[in-house]
Amino acid sequence: MTNPSNPYERFGASFLPPPPARPRSHIAQSEKDAPMVPRGAAKALQEDAAQLRRYRAFWKQEMKRVLAGPHGDEVWTVMHTLEKLSPQSVDPLLKAMDDVDWFRNANDHTRFVLLGLIDDAIIRMRIRYALAPFDDSLPGEEPTVFEICRTELNRER
């Protein structure tokens, strides 16, 4: 601050830029004017929605990366097989996994994404047919389709 009675300070202050204006803070005078702050269940729903958006963006990016990779055409073929998946069509999926050996030569990232695609497709198919989304086998039972695919994808190269 300059002293207004001192002419030297007034002259020096005339060369300085004006001080920045202080941002005015808005003080709400009533509940109606106050900004909406989510709490409780509404806050949890917003956080869940944001997390789902980040998850979908992540998988979209991963899919672009895998489809642009060396095994993109093969992954695309598996994706089309998974679109038609039904409880009666799991045998063609397993046959396709046996016939095509490319995934054993794929890198770990591609195999991880492929396993995620298979997992999502099986869950969606089970929900579509009013079955429980997850149905892992118990010890002594036959392995499920997902468990077979996981074993195949994790087999040593």
C-alpha positions as CSV (number, residue, x, y, z in Angstrom):
1,M,0.0,0.0,0.0
2,T,1.2,3.4,-0.7
3,N,0.8,6.4,1.5
4,P,-1.5,8.9,-0.3
5,S,0.1,11.9,1.4
6,N,3.6,11.0,0.1
7,P,4.0,12.3,-3.5
8,Y,6.9,10.0,-4.2
9,E,5.0,6.9,-3.4
10,R,2.0,8.1,-5.4
11,F,4.3,8.7,-8.4
12,G,5.9,5.3,-8.1
13,A,2.5,3.5,-7.7
14,S,1.3,5.1,-10.9
15,F,3.8,2.9,-12.8
16,L,2.7,-0.3,-11.2
17,P,-0.2,-2.4,-12.5
18,P,-3.3,-2.3,-10.4
19,P,-3.5,-5.0,-7.8
20,P,-5.6,-8.0,-8.8
21,A,-9.2,-7.9,-7.9
22,R,-10.1,-10.2,-5.1
23,P,-12.6,-12.8,-6.1
24,R,-15.9,-12.2,-4.6
25,S,-17.1,-15.2,-2.7
26,H,-20.8,-15.9,-3.0
27,I,-22.5,-16.1,0.3
28,A,-25.8,-17.9,0.0
29,Q,-28.6,-16.0,1.7
30,S,-31.0,-18.9,1.7
31,E,-31.2,-22.7,1.1
32,K,-32.5,-22.0,-2.4
33,D,-29.3,-20.0,-3.3
34,A,-26.9,-22.6,-1.8
35,P,-25.1,-24.9,-4.3
36,M,-26.3,-28.5,-4.3
37,V,-23.8,-30.7,-2.4
38,P,-24.6,-34.4,-2.8
39,R,-24.7,-36.4,0.4
40,G,-25.4,-40.0,1.4
41,A,-27.0,-42.1,-1.3
42,A,-26.8,-39.4,-4.0
43,K,-23.1,-39.0,-3.4
44,A,-22.5,-42.8,-3.6
45,L,-24.5,-43.0,-6.8
46,Q,-22.4,-40.2,-8.4
47,E,-19.2,-41.9,-7.3
48,D,-20.4,-45.2,-8.7
49,A,-21.3,-43.6,-12.0
50,A,-18.0,-41.9,-12.3
51,Q,-16.2,-45.1,-11.5
52,L,-18.2,-46.9,-14.2
53,R,-17.3,-44.2,-16.7
54,R,-13.6,-44.6,-15.9
55,Y,-13.9,-48.4,-16.2
56,R,-15.7,-48.2,-19.6
57,A,-13.1,-45.7,-20.9
58,F,-10.3,-48.0,-19.7
59,W,-11.7,-51.0,-21.5
60,K,-12.4,-49.0,-24.6
61,Q,-8.8,-47.9,-24.7
62,E,-7.6,-51.5,-24.0
63,M,-9.7,-52.9,-26.8
64,K,-8.4,-50.3,-29.3
65,R,-4.9,-51.2,-28.3
66,V,-5.4,-55.0,-28.6
67,L,-7.4,-54.7,-31.9
68,A,-4.5,-52.6,-33.4
69,G,-2.0,-55.2,-32.2
70,P,-0.6,-58.2,-34.1
71,H,-3.6,-60.5,-33.1
72,G,-6.3,-57.9,-33.7
73,D,-8.1,-59.9,-36.4
74,E,-8.2,-63.1,-34.2
75,V,-9.5,-61.1,-31.2
76,W,-12.2,-59.6,-33.5
77,T,-13.2,-63.1,-34.5
78,V,-13.5,-64.2,-30.9
79,M,-15.5,-61.1,-30.1
80,H,-18.1,-62.0,-32.9
81,T,-18.3,-65.6,-31.5
82,L,-19.0,-64.2,-28.0
83,E,-21.8,-61.9,-29.3
84,K,-23.7,-65.0,-30.3
85,L,-23.0,-66.9,-27.1
86,S,-25.9,-68.9,-25.6
87,P,-26.0,-71.8,-23.1
88,Q,-26.2,-74.1,-26.2
89,S,-23.2,-72.5,-28.0
90,V,-20.5,-72.8,-25.4
91,D,-19.2,-75.9,-27.2
92,P,-18.4,-73.9,-30.4
93,L,-16.5,-71.4,-28.2
94,L,-14.4,-74.2,-26.6
95,K,-13.8,-75.7,-30.1
96,A,-12.7,-72.3,-31.4
97,M,-10.3,-72.0,-28.4
98,D,-8.9,-75.5,-29.2
99,D,-8.7,-74.9,-33.0
100,V,-6.9,-71.6,-32.8
101,D,-3.5,-71.6,-31.2
102,W,-2.7,-67.9,-31.7
103,F,-3.4,-66.9,-28.2
104,R,-0.7,-69.0,-26.8
105,N,1.8,-66.8,-28.7
106,A,0.1,-63.6,-27.8
107,N,1.5,-61.3,-25.1
108,D,0.2,-61.3,-21.6
109,H,-1.8,-58.1,-22.1
110,T,-3.7,-59.5,-25.1
111,R,-4.5,-62.7,-23.2
112,F,-5.7,-60.7,-20.2
113,V,-8.0,-58.6,-22.4
114,L,-9.3,-61.7,-24.2
115,L,-10.0,-63.4,-20.9
116,G,-11.9,-60.2,-19.8
117,L,-14.0,-60.3,-22.9
118,I,-14.8,-64.0,-22.4
119,D,-15.7,-63.3,-18.8
120,D,-18.0,-60.4,-19.7
121,A,-19.7,-62.3,-22.4
122,I,-20.4,-65.3,-20.2
123,I,-21.8,-63.1,-17.4
124,R,-24.0,-61.2,-19.9
125,M,-25.2,-64.5,-21.4
126,R,-26.1,-65.9,-18.0
127,I,-28.0,-62.8,-17.0
128,R,-29.8,-62.8,-20.3
129,Y,-31.0,-66.4,-19.7
130,A,-32.0,-65.6,-16.0
131,L,-29.1,-67.6,-14.5
132,A,-26.8,-66.5,-11.7
133,P,-24.0,-64.3,-13.2
134,F,-21.2,-66.4,-11.6
135,D,-21.2,-70.2,-11.4
136,D,-17.7,-71.4,-10.6
137,S,-17.4,-75.1,-10.0
138,L,-16.8,-76.5,-6.6
139,P,-13.9,-79.0,-6.0
140,G,-14.7,-82.3,-7.6
141,E,-17.2,-80.8,-10.2
142,E,-16.6,-80.3,-13.9
143,P,-14.9,-77.0,-14.6
144,T,-17.1,-74.2,-16.1
145,V,-16.6,-72.7,-19.5
146,F,-14.8,-69.7,-18.0
147,E,-12.5,-71.9,-16.0
148,I,-11.6,-73.9,-19.1
149,C,-10.9,-70.7,-21.1
150,R,-8.8,-69.3,-18.2
151,T,-6.8,-72.5,-18.0
152,E,-6.2,-72.4,-21.8
153,L,-5.2,-68.8,-21.8
154,N,-2.8,-69.2,-18.8
155,R,-1.2,-72.4,-20.1
156,E,2.6,-72.1,-20.5
157,R,3.7,-71.0,-24.0
